[in-house]
Amino acid sequence: MRFHQKSTVRKYLSWQKNNKLNYLYKFQSSIFDHPIWGEKTRYLLVGGSCAIADLLVLYILVEFFHFWYLIAAIISFSLISLLGYFGQKYFTFKNDSRNHARQLSVFFVVSGIGLLVNTSCMFFFVSIIGIWYIIANVITKLVVFIWNYLANKHITFNDNLRV
């Protein structure tokens, strides 16, 4: 194969690689930057990741460290909330405000309310109804998920709102 042919093959392979990356970038942009569904999709990604991490920490605390399920739920919820703050601020809501003190304090008030709902629902589902604590946590997540999205969107990361 001559030098010219090698060069042409390299250019073709390079173009093909860039074309695939360009396709992936356009696909990702169409999902995460969509004017209606982009923010909700980003929230599902961050919130879903946090929910999975929360379930994992809850399971480890209960099954391996023998914590009572409510104490484990409080610990796991609190730990994962801090991770959620940064994911929601920078990825979901694309908020570049430098007012971290206000946003973090409001975020923890919102999360505190979510924690009260989480703990109350967990107690109700596990201790009163008798559902396994992991299933109860998944059901509870659905309620807290909606609360956290609406409160963080309209209160925590809303720079036009003065709190």
N, C-alpha and C positions, 0 to 999 in steps of 0.2 A: 504494500500500500504506500502510495506516495505521501509526501508531506501535506500536499494540498488536500488529499482525501481525508487524512487524519484530522486536519483542521476543520474540515466541513462536518465530519462526524462529531467532533467535540462541540462545535457550535450547535448542531442539532440536539445533542444530548443536553447541553446547557439550556437551550431554549425549551426543551421538553420539561426539564426540572423546574425552570422558572415558571412555565405555563401551569404546572401542577400546583406550585406554591401560590401562584396568583389565583388559581381557582379556589384553593383552600381559604385564602385571605378574603376573597369575595363572598364565599359561603359563610365564613365566620362573621363578616361585616353585615351580611344580610340578616343574620340571626340576632347579633348583639347590638347592632346600631339601627334596627328597625324603629321607625318613629312611634309606633303603637306598642309593639311587643318586646322591644329591645330591653327596656329596663326590667320588665317582668321576667324575661328570660335570664338576665344577669342575676336577678334576685333569686330565682329558682336554683341557679348554679351555686351561688354563694350560700344561700340558706339551706339548700339540700346538702351541700358539703358539711356545713356546720351541724345539721341534723344527724348525719351519719356519724360524725365525730362525737357528738353528744351521746348517741346510742352506744357507741363503742366504749366511751369512758364510763358510762352508766353500767354497762355489762361488766366491765373489768372491776369496777369498784364493788359491785354486789357479789359477783361470782368468785373473784380471786382474793379480794381484800375483806370480804364479808361485812361491808357497810350495810346499814338499813337502807332500803330502797329510796326512802324520801331524802335522807341525808345525801346519798349518792346522786340523786336527781338534782339537788340543790348545788352540789359541788360541780357536777358535770355541766349544768346549765351556766353557772357562773364562769367557769373556765372558758367555755366555748364562746360566750358572749363577747369577750374581749377580742377574740379572733374575728368574730362577726362584725365588730365595729369597723375594723380596717377594710374588710372585704366590701361591706356595704358603702362605706364612705368613698373609697377610691374606685371601686369597680362598678358596683350597682348604680349608685346615684351620681358617680363622676363628680364628686364635690371637692373642689380645690380650695375651699375656705381654710384659712389658717386659724380660725377660732376653735381650736381643739378643746379648750376648757369648757366652753358652753356646750359644744356638740357632745363631748364625752359625758358630761354630767347629765344632759337631757337623754342621751342614749342609755345611760344606766338607770335613769328613772323609768324609761320605757321598758327596759329589760327587767327592772324590778317588778313592774306590773305583770310582765310576761312570766316572771318567776312565780309570782303569787298564783296566777292562773294555772301554771304548770304544776305547782305543788298541790293545789286544791284538786285539780282534775286527777292527778296521780293518786292522791289519797282516796278520792271517790271511786275511781275505777278499780284500784287494787284492794283496798281494805273493805270497801262496802260491797262492790259488785263481785269482786274476786277474779278479776282479769289478771293474767300474767303481766308483770311490771313492764316488760319490753313492748308488748302490744298496747298497754295503757299509755306508754310514752309516745308511741307512734300516733295514736288517736289524739293525744294532747298536743302534739306538735302541729297538727293541722289547724287547731284553734290559735295557738300562739304564733304560728307562721303568718296568718292573716293579720293579726294584731300588730306584730312587729313590722310588717311591710307598710301598712297604712300609717302607723304612728311615726316610723322613721322617715317615710317619704314626706309626710305633711308637717311634721314637727321638727325632728332632729336635724335633718339635712335640708331644711327649707330656709335658705338664707334671708328670705323676705320676711320671715316671721321673727319677731323679737320676743324672746322668752327670758 
